[in-house]
């Protein structure tokens, strides 16, 4: 193994872009090509913005849609066998199942699964399937401590089989080409923002409920939601029912998220479940004061009352009250933002994340081959 580069095939059951996909793109861009061959991607949920990004970046990608054409699994196996990877590394629930079965059938030297959230959506049988198939994985990498704990408690996977590598982001800053005026706002207007797909997990409904309370005190506050998804119409209906249409901005999917974040006075994350949210790290990187529900590893990322504020999950009253406090007190907003920036720089850098993955790949593969 010392004389040849390591081949990795990544398997992912997603076609859109969220935190997991952003982290995988960062990995692909930053893996040391002196040690690894250019990775190959197997996307098994059809085409979308994520697969578009892969193609745009000239990353070799095989695209399947197992849900629509399950019989293409055999073609997938053929291509994966042809690629002959040393490591299969899979992401998300369906991706993990496929990766484990493929690794078993093809006798791949090292099979790694990932845990990216606490997966509140799962039914009992999902945990049972995870437990049963986990015997075919050599290692599971969780991006959060809470993700590791949920696998131990609900899937009864041995803790020795699961390691934690937190997400990391680049310290490089993007220069903004947009401003508040780009959205028809005044400089003096307050902009509260969040980033996330419009799905139940992201808890946008609680931001909408809390917005009413904020607007009673600060009617010149606007709420920007970046992302798209199946709940868009129901969220718009809720906003209309409450008479808040003029105070909400839905941008849809944005490729310039880091530019958007720089416009926010306050970043909020009302997620009901998470793993290790990338959007939160991005907001903190730009020195934004944040308010988030205390789910998953968020209380670990944010030092409460120091580098941001953690409130009780689903409590839109607490969420709103922290937003109001931050609007009122510019000094606290500034101080917590600076602390947030320092915390990300010192603890959640991209270089450390890539280094940790590289070490795991090399050392675990060595053990498997000897």
N, C-alpha and C positions, 0 to 999 in steps of 0.2 A: 504493500500500500504506500510505502514511503516514496516509491518512484513513479507513481501515477496519481493523477488528479482524481478526486472523489466526485462521483456522479450522483446528483440528487434529482429525484422527480417529486414535484409537489402536486398533491391532489386536493382540490377545493370544490365544495358544493355550493358555489355562489357565482353570480354573474354581475352583481352590482357592487358598488364601492361603499364599504363601511370601515370600521376600525381594523378588522382582521385583514381585509384586502389592502388597506394602506400599509400595514406592517409588513405584509408579504412583499409588496412592491419595494419597500425600503430594503428588505433583506436581499431581494434580487439585484438591486442596484449596488449594494455594498458588500456582498460576499467577496472574499479574496479569491480572484481568479487564478492566482498562483497555486492555490490549494484545491480549488473546486473547478470542475468544468461548468460551462454556462448551464444553469438549471433549466429543466423542462417543466412546463405546467400542463396538468391535465384538469381542465375545467369541466365539471360533469353536470352543470345546470344550465346549459345553453349560453347564448350570447347576451351581452349587456355592456354597461360602461366599464366594468372591470376587464372583461375580455378585450374590449376596444383599446384600453390602456396597454394591455400586454402586447397586442399586435403593433400598436403605435411605437412601443419601445423595442420592437424587434426581438421579443422574447418568444422562443419556440413554444407554441401552445397547441395542444390538441383539445378540441371543443366537442363535447357530447351533451345530449339531453336525455339522461337516463329516465326521467319521469315520463317523457313523451315516447321515447324509444328505448325501453329497457333492454331489448335484445342487442343493442350496441355495446353492452358490457363486454361481449366476447371480442369485439373489435378493439375496444379499450385495452383489454388484456394483451392482445396481439401487439399493439403499439408500445405498451409498457414493457413487454418482454423484449421487443426490438431495441428499446432504449437501454435496457439492462442496467438499471440504476444500482448503485451500492446502497443508497438510502431512499426509502419512500417516506415522505413527511406529509401527513394529511391534516386538513383543517375542517372544522365544523362537523356536526353530527353525522350526516350522510357521507361526507368525505372520509371521516374516520372509519366508518364501517367498510366502505369500498377499499380504502387503503389497507386495512387489516386483512381482508379476504384476498386481495391481490397479492399482498406480501407473502401470505401463506401458500397460495397456489404457485407463485413464481419463485418461491424460496429466496426472496430478497434478503441480503445479509442483515440489514437493519431497518426496522419498521417503527416509525415514530408517529404518534397521534398528538393532537393538540386539544386543549380545553380553553375556550376563549370567553366563557361567561359562566354565570351560575345557572343558566338555563331553567328558569322558573317554568317555562312552557312545557317542559317534559312531563309525560305521564309515567306511571310506574313501569310500564313495559319498555319505555326508552332506556331507563336505568338498568333494567334487566338485560337488555340487548347489549348495552355498553359493557356491563360486567362480563357477560359471556364472551364477547369478541375481544375484550381487552387482553385475553391470554395470548392473542396473536400479535400484540404490540410489544416491542421490547421496552418502550419508554413512552410516557405521556408528558408533554411539556405544557404546563398551564401558565397563562400570562398573569394570573392573579393567585393570591393565597386563598381567597374565598372559593375560586374555581377548584383548587386542589382539595379543599375541605369537603366540597359538595360531592366530588368523586369518591372520596373515602367514605362519607356517610351514606350516600344514596345508591352509589353503584358498588360499594364495598370493594373497591379496588385497593390493593395494598399500598400504603403510603410510600413505601420504598420505590414504587414504580413511577411515582409522579414527582417531577421537579418543577420549580417555579422560575421563570425568566420574565420579569416585568417588561412591559412595552417601553421602548425608548424612542426619542425623536431627535431630529437634527437641531443643533443650536443656530443654524443659519437662519437669518431673518429675510423675509420676502418684503420688498418695497411695494407699498400699496399704490394702486393706480385708480382707486375709487375713494369716495368720501361719503359722508352722510347726505350731501346734496344729490349724490347719484340716485338716492332713493326718495328724493323730494322732501328731505328733512332739513331743518335748520341746524347749525352748529350747536345751538343752545338746547336742542331737544335731547332728551336722554334716550339712549338706545340699549335695550336689554336683548341679548341674543343667545341662541342655542343652535347646535348643529347635530343633526341625527335623522335617520330615516323615519318617515312618518308611520311608525308602528307602535303597537301597545307598549312595548318594552321601554320606549323613550319618554313616556309619561307627559306628552305635550298638553293633554287635557288639564293637568294640574297647573301648568303655567298659565293657561287660559283662565282658569278659575282664580288664580292668584292675581292676574292682571287687573281684574275689576277692583280689587282692594288697593292696588298701587295707583290706579288712575284716579281714584277719589282724592288722593293727596297730590299727585303729580300728573295732571292731565296731558302734559307735553312729553309723556313717556311713550316710546314705541317699542314693539316687540318683533324681533326678526327671527324667523324660523327657516333655517337652510336645510334642505333635504326633500326627498319625495318618497311616496309610498302609498299603501292602500287606504290609509286613514285620512287622506287630504280632504275629501268631501265632507266627512263627518266632523272634522275639526273646523272647517270653514262654516258649517251649519251652526256649530256650537258658538263660534265667535259672532255670527250674525244674530243668533238668538239673544245674545247678551249685549248687542249693540256696540261691539268693539271693532267692527270691520276697519275703520279708519286708523286704528292704532296697531294693526297687525300687518306684517309684511311676510309673505311666503315667497321665497326665491326659487324653489325647486332645487334640483341638484346643481351644485356649484363646484367648479374645478379650482376656484380661487378662495377656498375656505380661509386660508391664513390671512388673506387680504381683508375678508369680511370681518374676521375676529378683531382685527385692529381698529375697526370702527366702533366696537361695542364699548359702552361704559361699564357694563356688568355682563358677565357670562353666567348662564344658568344651565344646570344639568338635572332635569327632573326625572331621570330614568328610574324605572321600577326594578330593573335588574341590569347588570352590566358584568364586565370582567375587569378590564383595566382600560377605561375609556381614553382613546386617543385625542378626541376633541377637547377633553379637559386638560390634557397635557399641553395641547397647542395653545389654549387660552392662557394657561399659566406661563408658558414660554414668553408670551407677549406682555406679561405683567398685568393681566386682567384680574380684578377681584372676582371671585367666583362664589356661587351659592349652589349647592348640590344636595340631593337626597342621599342619606347615608347608607347606600347599598354597596354590596361587594367590597372592593378594595378602595372605594372612595375615601373612607375615613383614614386610610393609610396614605393615600396620595396627598390629601389636603390635611394639614395640621389645623384643626378647627380653631377659629378665632385668631390664627396667625397667618397662614397662607391661603385663607379662604374660609368659607362657612359651610358646615354640614348640618342639615336639618332632618327632621323625622320624615321618612318616606311617606308619600301621599299627603303630607301636611302642606296644602297650598297656602294656609294662613302663615305658617312659619316661613315658607318660601317668600311670600309677599312682604312680610315684615322685615326680613333681611335685605330685600331689594330696596325697600323704603329707607331703611337705616343707611344703606350705602349711598343712595341718592342724596340724602340729607348731609352726610358727612364725607366730604371729598378727601379729608385727611386719612380716614380709615380705608377708604377705597384705594388710595395711593399706597399706603403702607402694606396692606395685604397683597396688593399687586406685586410690589417689589419682592416680598417674601415668597410669593408664588414662583416668580421668575427664578430666584436663587434656588428654590427647592428642585425645580425641574433640571436646571443646569447641573446641580450637584448629584442628583440621584437617578435621573431618568434620561440619560443621554443615549443617542443612537449607537455610538461607538461601543459602549459597554454591552448593549443588547446584542449587537452583531458578534462581538468577541465571545460572549457567553454561549451563543448558539454554535459558533465555530468550534469552541472547546468541546461542547457536548457531542457534536457530530463526529469529531476526530477521535476523541477518547472512547466513546461508546462503540464506534465502529471497530476500533482496535480490539476491544474486549470481545466483540462478537466474532472477529476473524481469527482470534487466537483461543 
